[in-house]
Amino acid sequence: MARFEPARWLLPSFALTIIAVLTGATAPELDVRDQILAAHNAERARTGVGPLRWNDSLAVGAQKWSEYLARSGKFEHSPDLPGQSQLGENIWGGTPGQFTPNKMVGAWIAEKRYFRPGPFPTNSATGRVQDVTHYTQVVWGRTTDVGCAIARGESEEILVCRYSAPGNIIGQSPV
């Protein structure tokens, strides 16, 4: 009697489907999540820093904040609330539907051109720390987890990524 062996190319697709069903995510959500995580981890690998893990709890908070920003038209970091753990946060905004997740994260990574090794906040070649803070958070060596979300408003699409442990600690080196 012949044994049925599924084609090897079906297994990755089947595995993603199972993950989507178990987590409640849809295939496009997994794709966006995978793209965002891959963009972060590719740059971290280039700097010799270990990869980030996806954190669903961070993503839930990022979703709430990105929806708030998209709905309100504001563009600001979330407030630090007393009694809550400190998190790192990067936000990006652009024309709805015109940028892939790779391009969104790529805007933060592009700040690398102003980065110089050394302790934060003296690691900006321009002397302006705000020119490197998104990049340094992406590659911060002590950061282990990330969770991100994208929300679309009338005139702007917003990506929020949250990081644990937070980066951009005064006196510490990112990598």
Rosetta blueprint (number, residue, H / E / L):
1 M L
2 A L
3 R L
4 F L
5 E L
6 P L
7 A L
8 R L
9 W L
10 L H
11 L H
12 P H
13 S H
14 F H
15 A H
16 L H
17 T H
18 I H
19 I H
20 A H
21 V H
22 L H
23 T H
24 G L
25 A L
26 T L
27 A H
28 P H
29 E H
30 L H
31 D H
32 V H
33 R H
34 D H
35 Q H
36 I H
37 L H
38 A H
39 A H
40 H H
41 N H
42 A H
43 E H
44 R H
45 A H
46 R H
47 T L
48 G L
49 V L
50 G L
51 P L
52 L L
53 R E
54 W E
55 N L
56 D H
57 S H
58 L H
59 A H
60 V H
61 G H
62 A H
63 Q H
64 K H
65 W H
66 S H
67 E H
68 Y H
69 L H
70 A H
71 R H
72 S H
73 G L
74 K L
75 F L
76 E L
77 H L
78 S L
79 P L
80 D L
81 L L
82 P L
83 G L
84 Q L
85 S L
86 Q L
87 L L
88 G E
89 E E
90 N E
91 I E
92 W E
93 G E
94 G E
95 T L
96 P L
97 G L
98 Q L
99 F L
100 T L
101 P H
102 N H
103 K H
104 M H
105 V H
106 G H
107 A H
108 W H
109 I H
110 A H
111 E H
112 K H
113 R H
114 Y H
115 F E
116 R L
117 P L
118 G L
119 P L
120 F L
121 P L
122 T L
123 N L
124 S E
125 A L
126 T L
127 G L
128 R L
129 V H
130 Q H
131 D H
132 V L
133 T H
134 H H
135 Y H
136 T H
137 Q H
138 V H
139 V H
140 W L
141 G L
142 R L
143 T L
144 T L
145 D E
146 V E
147 G E
148 C E
149 A E
150 I E
151 A E
152 R E
153 G L
154 E L
155 S L
156 E L
157 E E
158 I E
159 L E
160 V E
161 C E
162 R E
163 Y E
164 S E
165 A L
166 P L
167 G L
168 N L
169 I L
170 I L
171 G L
172 Q L
173 S L
174 P L
175 V L
